[in-house]
Amino acid sequence: MNQAPENLARTVMSDPVHFLAFGFGTGLAPFAPGTFGSLPGILLFWLTMDYGLYVQLGVAAAISLAGIWICGESARRIGVHDHGGIVWDEIAGMYLTLMVAPISVFGWILAFVLFRIMDIVKPWPIRDLDHRLGGGLGIMLDDLAAALYAAILLLLYGWFMT
């Protein structure tokens, strides 16, 4: 179902599955939709950061597990595996990355930059995850792996800086 951009926007904004998968519309950005799509992850983390680790782990699990279905169903309906506008996976990845970031403007910017680099560059085995696994699981896992890489780099940064 290849659609003109205005038709895709109408579909995304009127269908709850696409609306979620496209990050509440952020995935419709005309350039760098994954970067814009990471922003709701920052907002969600900020909204939950005072609730403690267990709540954050629950939120992370919920958005990751829900994302398997949301991303897979949206991709199926559009007819394009991992359409660039599907950014629910970026929301989950950004949220997970922030869980280990220092609570500071610099820490959050560093987390954002590292996650986006890992998601764009897709070092081994991230690229293979998306290509070998179909559906929502493949869409989600490559971004969760990028979040893991970014989190490891953040932890190493913290370890070296103390």
URHUUR-V954459 format. One record per backbone hydrogen bond with DSSP energy under -0.5 kcal/mol. NH is the residue of the N-H (numbers start at 1). CO is the residue of the C=O. If there is no record, write none. Layout:
nh=NH co=CO
nh=NH co=CO
This chain:
nh=3 co=1
nh=7 co=4
nh=8 co=4
nh=9 co=5
nh=10 co=6
nh=11 co=7
nh=12 co=8
nh=13 co=9
nh=14 co=10
nh=14 co=11
nh=15 co=11
nh=16 co=14
nh=19 co=15
nh=20 co=16
nh=21 co=17
nh=22 co=18
nh=23 co=20
nh=24 co=19
nh=25 co=19
nh=25 co=22
nh=26 co=23
nh=27 co=22
nh=28 co=25
nh=29 co=26
nh=36 co=32
nh=37 co=33
nh=38 co=34
nh=38 co=35
nh=39 co=35
nh=39 co=36
nh=41 co=38
nh=42 co=38
nh=42 co=39
nh=43 co=39
nh=44 co=40
nh=45 co=41
nh=46 co=42
nh=47 co=43
nh=48 co=44
nh=48 co=45
nh=49 co=45
nh=51 co=48
nh=52 co=49
nh=56 co=52
nh=57 co=53
nh=58 co=54
nh=59 co=55
nh=60 co=56
nh=61 co=57
nh=62 co=58
nh=63 co=59
nh=64 co=60
nh=65 co=61
nh=66 co=62
nh=67 co=63
nh=68 co=64
nh=68 co=65
nh=69 co=65
nh=70 co=66
nh=71 co=67
nh=72 co=67
nh=72 co=68
nh=73 co=69
nh=74 co=70
nh=75 co=71
nh=76 co=72
nh=77 co=73
nh=78 co=74
nh=79 co=75
nh=80 co=75
nh=83 co=80
nh=86 co=83
nh=87 co=21
nh=87 co=85
nh=88 co=21
nh=90 co=87
nh=91 co=87
nh=92 co=88
nh=93 co=89
nh=94 co=90
nh=95 co=91
nh=96 co=92
nh=97 co=93
nh=98 co=94
nh=99 co=95
nh=99 co=96
nh=100 co=97
nh=101 co=98
nh=104 co=102
nh=108 co=104
nh=109 co=105
nh=110 co=106
nh=111 co=107
nh=112 co=108
nh=113 co=109
nh=114 co=110
nh=115 co=111
nh=116 co=112
nh=117 co=113
nh=118 co=114
nh=119 co=115
nh=120 co=116
nh=121 co=117
nh=122 co=118
nh=126 co=123
nh=127 co=122
nh=129 co=125
nh=130 co=126
nh=131 co=127
nh=132 co=128
nh=133 co=129
nh=134 co=132
nh=138 co=134
nh=139 co=135
nh=140 co=136
nh=141 co=137
nh=142 co=138
nh=143 co=139
nh=143 co=140
nh=144 co=140
nh=145 co=141
nh=146 co=142
nh=147 co=143
nh=148 co=144
nh=149 co=145
nh=150 co=146
nh=151 co=147
nh=152 co=148
nh=153 co=149
nh=154 co=150
nh=155 co=151
nh=156 co=152
nh=157 co=153
nh=158 co=154
nh=159 co=155
nh=160 co=156
nh=161 co=157
nh=162 co=158
nh=162 co=159
